[in-house]
Amino acid sequence: MPLALGLVVVKGRSMEPTLHTGDRMVVLKGAPPRLGRLAIVRLPPDDDGAPRPLAVKRVTMRDPADPARYWVESDNQGLFGVADSWTHGIGSLAREQIRALVLFRIPHRIRVPKGRRGRRATTGNAG
């Protein structure tokens, strides 16, 4: 797969506090997985055989039984129903299931420190 840039919008709480619904991420499609980095992944079908949507997960380790496969996790492990390599029979993912590497995020809302709200920039020339 050739490398290409893409834009992905976050939906859901599984990656909080790192990512929030509405955040945007610039991703590199076709990039190889990197341990510790966020990636866009295609999880295997659910128990009923229905396809799952693309998901954002953290690549946590190579599978000790097969180093060509990767384990992925959500950052919000306290969230009920979170799906990652340790749950729902998902297991490790093949390289082809890791679709893109997250390069950086663009927050949905830019958070401004309390003391800085409402101030206007000045040119330094009052006169």
N, C-alpha and C positions, 0 to 999 in steps of 0.2 A: 504494500500500500504506500503510495507516495505521501510525503509529508504535506500538510495543509493546515492553515490557521482556521479556527472556528470560534464561534461565540455560543456559550451555553448559559441558560438562565436556571438558577437553583429553584427547586420546588420541593418543599418538605423540610423536616427537622433532623434528619438522621446525621447530618454533619455539623450540627451546632456544637460548640460555640464558634467553630472555624468559619462556617458558611451559614447564611440565613436565606430564607425564601426571598426571592427577588434579586439577590446578588447575581452578578454576571461574571462569567469566567472566560478568559481567553485560553483556548486549548490548542494543542498541537496534535492534530489527527495523525495516526500512524507512528507516533513516537514510541520508542521502547519504554516499558515500565521502569520506574526507578523506586527503590525502596524508600519509604518514608514520604513519598510524594502523593498528591491527589491525582486520581485518574477517572476518566469516564469509562464505565465498564458495562458489558452486557452480561447480566446474571443469567443462569440457566432458567428454563421454564419453572413455574411453580408446581405444586403437587398435582394440580389438575391438568397440567400440560400447557397452561396459558402462558404466553410470553410475558416477561417482566419488562417494564420500561428501562431505558438506559439509566444508570445510577452513578452517583459520585461516591467514590470510596477511596480510602487510603491504602496504598500498597504496603503491606506490613512485613512480608517475608516470602522467600522462595519455599516451595513445598519440599520438605526434606526427602520425600519419597520420589519426587520428580522435579528436579531443579528448573525444568522448562516451564513449570506452572507457578502461579503466584497466589498468595493468600491476601485477601482484602478485608477491610473493616470499616465500619462507620465510626465517626468520632463520638457520637452521642450514644454510648452503650446503655444508658439508663432509659432510653426510649423504648416503650413496649412495641414488639413486632419488628424490630430492626432486622434487616436481612444482610448478613455478611458471610464470610467463609466458615464461620463457626456455627451458623444457625441454618435452619430450614433445609438441611441436606445439601447446601450449596457447594461446600468444599473449595478446593483451589481452582483457579481460572487459567485456561490456556492463554497464550500470548494473543491469539486472535480475538479473545473476549475483552481484552483491554484496548479500547478503541482510541483513546486520546490521553495525553498528559496535560494536566492543568498547569499553565504557565503563571497566571496571576488572576486575582479576583478584582472586580470593580464593585464596591459595596452598593447595595440598593439605596441606602441613605448614608450620606457623608455625615459622620458624627463630629460636631463642633464642640470643643471644650466650653463649659459653662461661662467662664469669664470673657469669652471671645465673641459671643453672639451679639449681633446688632451693631458691631463696630464697623466703621467705614475706613477704608484705606485713605491715607492722606499723601500728598506729594511732598510734604515737608516744607512747603512754601506757604505760610499763612498770610502773606501780605500781598 
